[in-house]
Amino acid sequence: MNDQTIINAQRRTFLGHSFGLGATALASMLTPSMLRGATGSAKAAPSDGLYRGVVNPRHFAPKAKRVIFLCMAGGPSHLETFDHKPKLDEMHGKPFPESYTAGMPIAQLQGKQLLCQKSMIEFHRHGQSGQLISDYMPHTATIADDISIIRSMHTEQINHDPAHTFMNTGTAISGRPSMGAWVLYGLGADCNDLPGFVVLTSIKGRNPQPIASRQWSAGFLPSRFQGVPFHSSGDPVHYLGSPAGYNASRQRDVIDASIALNHLRNEQVANPEIDTRISQYEMAFRMQGSVPELMDISNEPKHILDMYGADSADGSFAYNCLLARRLAERGVRFIHLYHRGWDHHGDLDRFMKVCCGATDQPTAALVKDLKQRGMLDDTLIIWGGEFGRTPMFQGKGSNPGRDHHIKGFSVWMAGGGIKGGTSYGETDELGYAAAINPVHVRDLHATMLHQLGIDNERLSIPFQGLDVRLTGVEKAKVLHDIIA
């Protein structure tokens, strides 16, 4: 027996006797059923890698198990997607009535002559429900009876980054938990070899605005609840691969020692970030096996690839939608897709064709795919951007666009107990402001949480003297009219 063998044996003996919890955590990482079987209760066995959530049991019976949020980053125009306004067409080229805009926030059109801009595309009714959907979105039109279109959304931030922050966290204050982090904190994870909150991004269109990582931050929650970005090129997850020369046995020894030492330290300081570090060591080890298989779509049938319009791991929205279905199948709790390129200040017709060309088919495919697998019933899908676009002209000559707009825009929801083939709310006759059944961003959050079995007023954390909630301190309403 050489010196190194003796040292390794002594180290294992030391850790096994002195820090048995580390060895147990590692063993449970490799055989998650070990601790569950010993206790007879999964809730009492956090070492299996699954976080149970603070809403346990649920506040009421859930309709959805998971959320897929399809974010059209940049702000798609409601007037070219889901909100047909014949009166605006009538008034095309005429001055926009000052009674609408006086004292209202405007982004780049401030101080300029405001002229009415008609819709740049035709709308038609689709499905048995007769939903009005623009011709830019022929594939979404085929799922008209599966979606509930909310045409009266409004928000509070008129520029991209703060508007994303508001949509994702319920406030423009940086440093608050994102909705995915809240959901994971509340409900816990459903898989132990992938993160509970995954983020995917794609780019195609005009002026793709950057998306800051704080949009999927855990804020003041422990960092284990933050979103994990997956990448289609290079390593799918940064720093996941093993260093050269490390085999599985050697890596297992290192993880065992690290977990044990972290547990020892945490007995002294009780720091939740150490708990995070321990759980992430375990998760990373499992992900080395699960992530490559997840990202490889070569085993998908050709008719599925054709349905999405995906043929390779190219980072497209189509590929990401297919990954979203695969993530949902594997139990990921919150899946957030960002497609960047919807900031259409000019040349809106051309770039609507580009953005819808990249996103319309895979969006509809995701809904259909989940439905045919029996997963749409318990998967809540949300489609929308951080705000809408103005009914007023922006740009030059024959290539008009639209400015940022917060007073009225459209989103849709599907699955997860949502009543398909329905519309909720209306903007005024010019598409400027939510006029009938206005829906605030916080109402959208409250409805999402409700479908997951969470009372938005009861999911809170004491922070800086407040009981902080995703839906804030103001009353948020659940949209019961669109719930099946």
C-alpha positions, 0 to 999 in steps of 0.5 A, a space after each residue: 500500500 503506497 503513501 497516497 492510498 494510506 492518506 486517502 483511506 485515512 481521509 475517508 475514515 476521518 470524514 466518515 466518523 467525524 462528518 457523517 452528515 457529509 457522507 450521508 448527503 453524498 450517498 443520498 445524492 447518488 441514491 435519493 431513495 435512501 433517506 426517504 426510505 429510512 424516514 418514511 417521509 420525503 418532507 423529512 429528507 432534504 438530503 435527497 436534493 429536493 427542496 420542499 417549499 414553504 407552501 406545504 400543503 398548498 393553500 388550496 387545490 392547485 390546477 398547475 404544477 409548473 409555469 412556462 413564461 414566454 417573454 417577448 422582450 422589447 414589447 410586442 405591439 398589441 395593435 398588431 397581435 391581439 387588439 384590433 381597433 377599427 376606430 384607429 384605422 378610421 383615424 389614421 394620419 389624424 392628430 391623436 386626441 390630446 384628451 388621451 395623452 395629456 399628462 401621460 408618460 411617453 417615451 421617445 415621442 415626448 414633445 413630438 406631434 402625435 398622429 394616429 397609426 392604424 394597424 399594419 396587418 389584418 385581423 381575422 376570427 379563429 377557432 370556435 371561440 372566434 378569437 381575433 388574432 392578427 395575420 402576423 400569427 397564423 400558428 397562434 391562430 390555430 390554438 385560439 381555443 386553447 388560449 385566454 387573451 387578456 387585452 387590458 394589461 397595464 404596467 408602471 414602467 416605460 423603459 425596457 429594463 425597469 419594465 422587465 424588472 417590474 414584470 418579473 418582480 412586481 416592483 421596479 426596485 432592483 434586488 427583489 426576488 423574481 417570480 420564478 424564485 418566488 414560485 420555487 421558494 413557495 413550492 419547492 422542486 419536482 426534480 433533483 437532477 436539474 434546477 427548479 428554475 431555468 432560463 433560456 434566451 434567443 435573439 432575432 429581430 430589431 434592436 435586441 435589448 439586453 436582459 440583465 441577470 437580475 431578471 431571474 435573481 433570487 433577490 433577498 431569498 437564498 441564492 439557491 432559488 435564482 434562475 439558472 441560464 442554459 446555453 445552446 453553444 459551448 457548455 450548456 451550464 457554465 462551470 458544470 464540466 469536470 476539470 481535466 484529469 478528474 474521474 467520477 471516483 475522484 470527484 466524488 471524494 472532493 464533493 464528499 469532503 466539501 459537503 462535510 466541511 461546509 456542514 461543519 462550518 454551518 453548525 457554527 454560523 447557520 448561514 443559509 448560503 452555506 446550505 445553498 452551497 451544499 445543495 449546489 454541489 450536489 445538484 451540479 454533480 447530478 446535472 453532469 449526467 442529466 444536462 447533456 441528455 436534456 440538451 440533445 434533441 437528436 432523439 426527438 421524432 422528425 414530426 416533432 422537430 418539424 412541428 416546432 421548426 427546430 432541427 439543431 441546438 442552434 439557440 433559436 426560440 424554436 429550440 428553446 421551446 422544445 427544451 421547455 417541453 423537455 424541462 417540463 417533462 423532467 419536473 422543472 418548476 419554472 421555465 422562463 424563455 426570453 426572445 429579444 428583438 421586439 423593440 419596433 420603433 421603426 420598420 414595424 411591419 418588417 420586424 413583426 414578420 421577423 419576430 413572429 416568423 421566429 416565435 409564432 410556430 414554436 409557441 403554438 407547437 409548445 401548446 399542442 405538444 404539451 396538450 397531446 402529451 396530457 401535460 397542458 392541463 397542469 402546465 401554465 403558459 404565459 405569453 407577453 412582453 414587458 409593455 405594449 406599443 403606442 397607437 401613435 406613429 413613430 419613425 420616418 416616411 413609409 417605415 412606421 413604428 411605435 413607441 413604448 406604451 404602458 397604459 394598455 397591452 395584451 398577454 395570453 395564458 393557456 393550460 394550468 386550469 385557464 379557460 381556453 377560447 376566452 378574452 378578458 378586458 378591453 382597451 379604449 377604442 383607440 387602443 391607448 388605455 385599459 378601459 374595461 376590466 383593467 389588469 395590473 401586472 400584480 393581478 397577472 402574478 396573483 392569478 399565476 400563483 392562484 393556479 399553482 395553489 398559492 394565496 398571493 397574500 400568504 406567500 411573504 417574507 419579512 424584509 426591511 420592516 415589511 412583509 414582502 410579497 410578489 404582488 406587493 402591499 396593494 390588493 391584487 385580484 385573481 382573474 377568476 373569469 378566465 379560470 376553468 
